[in-house]
């Protein structure tokens, strides 16, 4: 587990860190199978680390109610298991070779093993959810529906006449924002918060989720594999649009001709892929994408304003800064 950052209050930070250790322990228990090979494959990404962004949001949201309520830690485990499952499936679709600094599951074993391992993790998440009550099960089902719709919308692309940038943001809301919104919702709901607080933390999760993904896509363009833990420019190689690329495609200047041509198709050729990365890193569209990530983070921060001024709120505010500061 790679902690995102430390809270300004050392006592509060240790409290959250202790809860994250409980989440980590339960994650390992939840990925244990009587069949050793399944334990090995399902723990592959757990032991590889990760930011645990979604569990952290569950725990911070729960601070606005009673964080000791019994459903909070299991809910944090559920959202991380769900996230991990989607990573196994994403790596198959993207033909990725690295994830979190290690071989992706599809590269280490094969696509079938990776897909079935993702399904196994979804099943384990469902088992935990069954103990959290029918409302939690329904929320998870709605979230999973949004995840799937987002992936389908990304695969199919915008409809005729639809603004590609607006379509892309809607994809990010479905694919990334939905589960992070559910993280805030679970934390607030399962700690006994009132409906107003639940709604605020759900909306916050969606907004910071979009900011998080926009920033992640920028990092994928600007960083090397040692920094990001995965092969840089994966989306670029596969022809999957990111905001910076979509903005660059609107550049009608003569200087943008070569980049537009490269961005219009997948780039399996290493030399073309490297050239496209170089051109995109130098293009003004990257700055515009950073500004959009900042806008979403600022909106998330404003959403929190009605909440009581407790340490958890200050930490969530700081999280908004952290999310976009990763883009440089």
C-alpha positions as CSV (number, residue, x, y, z in Angstrom):
1,X,0.0,0.0,0.0
2,X,1.3,3.4,-1.0
3,X,-0.2,6.2,1.2
4,X,-1.3,9.1,-0.9
5,X,-0.2,11.7,1.7
6,X,-0.3,12.4,5.4
7,X,-3.0,14.4,7.1
8,X,-1.9,17.6,8.9
9,X,-3.0,16.3,12.3
10,X,-0.6,13.4,13.3
11,X,-3.1,11.8,15.7
12,X,-5.8,11.8,13.0
13,X,-3.3,10.6,10.4
14,X,-2.4,7.6,12.6
15,X,-6.1,6.9,13.2
16,X,-6.7,6.7,9.4
17,X,-3.5,4.8,8.9
18,X,-4.7,2.2,11.4
19,X,-8.0,1.8,9.6
20,X,-6.2,1.5,6.3
21,X,-4.1,-1.3,7.8
22,X,-7.4,-3.1,8.7
23,X,-8.6,-2.6,5.2
24,X,-5.3,-4.1,3.9
25,X,-5.5,-7.1,6.2
26,X,-9.1,-7.7,5.1
27,X,-8.2,-7.4,1.4
28,X,-5.6,-10.2,1.8
29,X,-8.2,-12.3,3.6
30,X,-10.8,-11.6,0.9
31,X,-8.5,-12.7,-1.9
32,X,-7.7,-16.1,-0.3
33,X,-9.0,-19.2,-2.0
34,X,-8.9,-22.9,-1.3
35,X,-7.3,-23.1,-4.7
36,X,-3.8,-21.7,-4.3
37,X,-3.5,-20.5,-7.9
38,X,-6.6,-18.3,-7.5
39,X,-5.1,-16.9,-4.3
40,X,-1.9,-16.1,-6.3
41,X,-3.6,-14.4,-9.2
42,X,-6.2,-12.5,-7.2
43,X,-3.5,-11.1,-4.8
44,X,-1.2,-10.2,-7.6
45,X,-2.4,-6.5,-7.7
46,X,-3.1,-6.3,-4.0
47,X,0.5,-7.0,-3.0
48,X,1.7,-4.8,-5.9
49,X,0.5,-1.8,-3.8
50,X,-1.7,1.1,-5.0
51,X,-2.9,4.3,-3.6
52,X,-6.0,2.9,-1.9
53,X,-7.7,6.1,-3.0
54,X,-11.2,4.7,-2.8
55,X,-10.9,3.0,0.6
56,X,-9.4,6.2,1.9
57,X,-12.4,8.2,0.7
58,X,-14.8,5.7,2.5
59,X,-12.9,6.1,5.7
60,X,-12.8,9.9,5.5
61,X,-16.5,10.1,4.6
62,X,-17.3,7.9,7.6
63,X,-15.7,10.5,9.9
64,X,-18.8,12.7,9.4
65,X,-20.8,10.0,11.2
66,X,-19.6,7.2,13.5
67,X,-16.5,5.7,11.9
68,X,-16.6,2.7,14.3
69,X,-19.8,1.4,12.8
70,X,-19.3,-2.2,11.6
71,X,-20.0,-1.7,7.9
72,X,-17.3,1.0,7.3
73,X,-14.2,-1.2,6.9
74,X,-16.0,-3.9,4.8
75,X,-17.3,-1.1,2.5
76,X,-13.8,0.2,2.0
77,X,-12.7,-3.4,1.1
78,X,-15.7,-3.7,-1.3
79,X,-14.8,-0.6,-3.3
80,X,-11.1,-1.6,-3.6
81,X,-12.0,-5.2,-4.7
82,X,-14.3,-3.7,-7.3
83,X,-11.6,-1.3,-8.5
84,X,-9.0,-4.1,-8.6
85,X,-11.4,-6.3,-10.6
86,X,-11.8,-3.5,-13.2
87,X,-8.0,-3.2,-13.5
88,X,-7.7,-6.9,-14.5
89,X,-10.3,-6.4,-17.2
90,X,-8.9,-3.1,-18.3
91,X,-5.4,-4.5,-18.8
92,X,-6.8,-7.2,-21.1
93,X,-8.7,-4.7,-23.2
94,X,-5.6,-2.4,-23.3
95,X,-3.2,-5.2,-23.9
96,X,-1.1,-3.7,-21.0
97,X,2.1,-5.3,-19.9
98,X,2.7,-3.4,-16.7
99,X,0.5,-2.4,-13.7
100,X,1.8,-0.9,-10.4
101,X,5.4,-1.5,-11.4
102,X,4.8,-5.2,-11.9
103,X,3.8,-7.4,-14.9
104,X,0.1,-7.1,-15.5
105,X,-1.9,-10.3,-14.9
106,X,-2.6,-10.9,-18.6
107,X,1.1,-10.6,-19.3
108,X,2.2,-12.8,-16.5
109,X,-0.4,-15.5,-17.2
110,X,-2.9,-14.9,-20.0
111,X,-6.1,-13.0,-20.9
112,X,-8.4,-15.8,-19.7
113,X,-6.8,-16.0,-16.3
114,X,-6.9,-12.2,-15.9
115,X,-10.6,-12.0,-16.9
116,X,-11.6,-14.8,-14.6
117,X,-9.6,-13.3,-11.7
118,X,-11.4,-10.1,-12.1
119,X,-14.7,-12.0,-12.0
120,X,-13.5,-13.7,-8.9
121,X,-12.9,-10.4,-7.2
122,X,-16.3,-9.1,-8.2
123,X,-17.8,-12.2,-6.6
124,X,-15.8,-11.7,-3.4
125,X,-17.0,-8.1,-3.2
126,X,-20.6,-9.3,-3.7
127,X,-20.2,-11.7,-0.8
128,X,-19.1,-8.9,1.5
129,X,-21.9,-6.6,0.3
130,X,-24.6,-9.2,1.1
131,X,-23.8,-8.6,4.8
132,X,-24.1,-4.8,4.4
133,X,-27.8,-4.9,3.4
134,X,-30.0,-4.7,0.3
135,X,-29.4,-0.9,-0.1
136,X,-25.7,-1.4,-0.3
137,X,-26.2,-4.2,-2.8
138,X,-28.4,-2.1,-5.0
139,X,-25.9,0.8,-4.9
140,X,-23.1,-1.5,-6.0
141,X,-25.3,-2.9,-8.8
142,X,-26.0,0.6,-10.0
143,X,-22.4,1.5,-9.8
144,X,-21.3,-1.6,-11.7
145,X,-23.9,-0.7,-14.4
146,X,-22.3,2.8,-14.7
147,X,-18.8,1.3,-14.9
148,X,-19.9,-1.0,-17.8
149,X,-21.8,1.8,-19.6
150,X,-18.8,4.1,-19.4
151,X,-16.5,1.4,-20.9
152,X,-19.0,0.8,-23.7
153,X,-19.4,4.5,-24.4
154,X,-15.6,4.8,-24.6
155,X,-15.3,1.8,-26.9
156,X,-18.1,3.0,-29.3
157,X,-17.2,6.7,-29.2
158,X,-19.3,9.8,-29.5
159,X,-22.5,9.8,-31.5
160,X,-22.7,11.8,-34.7
161,X,-22.8,15.5,-33.8
162,X,-21.8,14.9,-30.2
163,X,-19.0,17.0,-28.8
164,X,-16.1,14.6,-28.3
165,X,-14.8,16.5,-25.2
166,X,-18.2,16.4,-23.5
167,X,-18.5,12.7,-24.4
168,X,-15.1,12.0,-22.9
169,X,-16.0,13.8,-19.6
170,X,-19.1,11.7,-19.4
171,X,-17.1,8.5,-19.9
172,X,-14.8,9.6,-17.1
173,X,-17.8,10.2,-14.8
174,X,-19.1,6.7,-15.5
175,X,-15.8,4.8,-15.6
176,X,-14.0,6.5,-12.7
177,X,-16.3,9.0,-11.0
178,X,-19.1,6.4,-10.3
179,X,-17.0,4.1,-8.0
180,X,-15.4,7.0,-6.2
181,X,-18.8,8.6,-5.7
182,X,-20.0,5.3,-4.2
183,X,-16.9,5.3,-1.9
184,X,-18.1,8.6,-0.4
185,X,-21.7,7.4,-0.3
186,X,-20.8,4.1,1.4
187,X,-18.6,5.8,4.0
188,X,-21.3,8.4,4.9
189,X,-24.3,6.0,4.7
190,X,-22.7,3.2,6.7
191,X,-21.5,5.5,9.4
192,X,-25.1,6.8,10.0
193,X,-24.8,10.3,8.3
194,X,-28.0,12.2,7.4
195,X,-29.1,12.2,3.8
196,X,-27.8,15.8,3.1
197,X,-24.3,14.7,4.2
198,X,-24.5,11.5,2.2
199,X,-25.5,13.5,-0.9
200,X,-22.6,16.0,-0.4
201,X,-20.0,13.3,-0.1
202,X,-21.4,11.3,-3.0
203,X,-21.2,14.4,-5.3
204,X,-17.8,15.2,-4.0
205,X,-16.6,11.7,-4.9
206,X,-17.9,12.0,-8.4
207,X,-16.2,15.4,-8.9
208,X,-12.8,14.4,-7.4
209,X,-13.1,11.1,-9.4
210,X,-13.2,13.0,-12.7
211,X,-10.3,15.2,-11.5
212,X,-8.4,12.2,-10.5
213,X,-8.8,10.5,-13.9
214,X,-8.0,13.6,-15.8
215,X,-4.8,13.9,-13.8
216,X,-4.0,10.2,-14.2
217,X,-4.3,10.6,-18.0
218,X,-1.9,13.5,-17.9
219,X,0.6,11.5,-15.8
220,X,0.3,8.7,-18.3
221,X,1.5,11.1,-21.0
222,X,4.2,13.0,-19.0
223,X,5.8,10.3,-16.8
224,X,8.0,7.3,-17.5
225,X,7.2,3.8,-16.4
226,X,9.3,4.0,-13.3
227,X,7.3,7.0,-12.0
228,X,3.8,5.7,-13.0
229,X,4.3,2.0,-12.4
230,X,2.8,1.2,-15.8
231,X,3.8,1.6,-19.5
232,X,3.4,5.3,-20.4
233,X,1.1,6.3,-23.2
234,X,-1.0,3.1,-23.1
235,X,-4.1,4.9,-24.2
236,X,-2.2,6.6,-27.0
237,X,-0.9,3.3,-28.3
238,X,-4.4,1.8,-28.3
239,X,-6.0,4.9,-29.9
240,X,-8.1,5.5,-26.7
241,X,-8.8,9.3,-26.5
242,X,-7.7,11.4,-23.5
243,X,-8.6,15.0,-23.0
244,X,-5.2,16.4,-24.1
245,X,-5.4,14.3,-27.3
246,X,-9.0,15.4,-28.0
247,X,-8.0,19.0,-27.6
248,X,-4.9,18.6,-29.8
249,X,-7.1,17.1,-32.5
250,X,-8.9,20.5,-32.8
251,X,-5.6,22.2,-33.6
252,X,-6.0,23.2,-37.2
253,X,-2.6,24.9,-37.4
254,X,0.1,23.6,-39.8
255,X,2.3,22.8,-36.8
256,X,-0.4,20.4,-35.5
257,X,-0.8,18.4,-38.7
258,X,1.6,15.6,-37.8
259,X,0.2,15.2,-34.3
260,X,-3.4,15.2,-35.5
261,X,-2.5,12.4,-38.0
262,X,-0.9,10.3,-35.3
263,X,-3.7,10.8,-32.8
264,X,-6.3,9.7,-35.3
265,X,-5.4,6.0,-35.1
266,X,-3.8,3.4,-32.8
267,X,0.0,3.5,-32.6
268,X,1.4,0.0,-32.2
269,X,4.7,1.0,-33.9
270,X,7.1,2.0,-31.1
271,X,8.7,4.8,-33.2
272,X,5.4,6.4,-34.0
273,X,4.2,6.0,-30.4
274,X,7.4,7.7,-29.1
275,X,7.0,10.6,-31.6
276,X,3.3,11.1,-30.7
277,X,4.2,11.2,-27.0
278,X,7.0,13.7,-27.6
279,X,4.7,16.0,-29.7
280,X,1.8,15.7,-27.2
281,X,4.0,16.6,-24.3
282,X,5.0,19.8,-26.0
283,X,1.5,20.7,-27.2
284,X,-0.6,23.4,-25.4
285,X,-3.4,20.9,-25.1
286,X,-1.6,19.4,-22.1
287,X,-1.9,22.6,-20.2
288,X,-5.6,22.9,-21.1
289,X,-6.1,19.4,-19.8
290,X,-4.4,20.4,-16.5
291,X,-6.7,23.4,-16.2
292,X,-9.7,21.2,-16.6
293,X,-8.5,18.8,-13.9
294,X,-8.0,21.9,-11.7
295,X,-11.6,23.0,-12.4
296,X,-13.0,19.7,-11.3
297,X,-10.9,19.6,-8.2
298,X,-12.0,23.2,-7.3
299,X,-15.7,22.2,-7.8
300,X,-15.2,19.2,-5.5
301,X,-13.7,21.5,-2.9
302,X,-16.6,23.9,-3.1
303,X,-19.0,21.0,-2.7
304,X,-17.6,20.3,0.7
305,X,-18.2,23.8,2.1
306,X,-21.5,23.0,3.9
307,X,-19.9,20.2,5.9
308,X,-18.7,20.8,9.5
309,X,-15.1,21.9,9.7
310,X,-13.5,18.7,11.1
311,X,-10.1,17.2,10.4
312,X,-11.7,14.9,7.8
313,X,-13.0,17.8,5.8
314,X,-9.6,19.5,5.9
315,X,-8.0,16.3,4.7
316,X,-10.6,16.0,1.8
317,X,-9.8,19.6,0.9
318,X,-6.1,18.7,0.8
319,X,-6.9,15.6,-1.3
320,X,-8.2,18.0,-4.0
321,X,-4.8,19.7,-4.1
322,X,-3.0,16.4,-4.2
323,X,-5.0,14.9,-7.0
324,X,-4.0,17.7,-9.5
325,X,-0.5,18.4,-8.1
326,X,0.6,15.0,-9.5
327,X,0.3,16.5,-13.1
328,X,3.3,18.9,-12.5
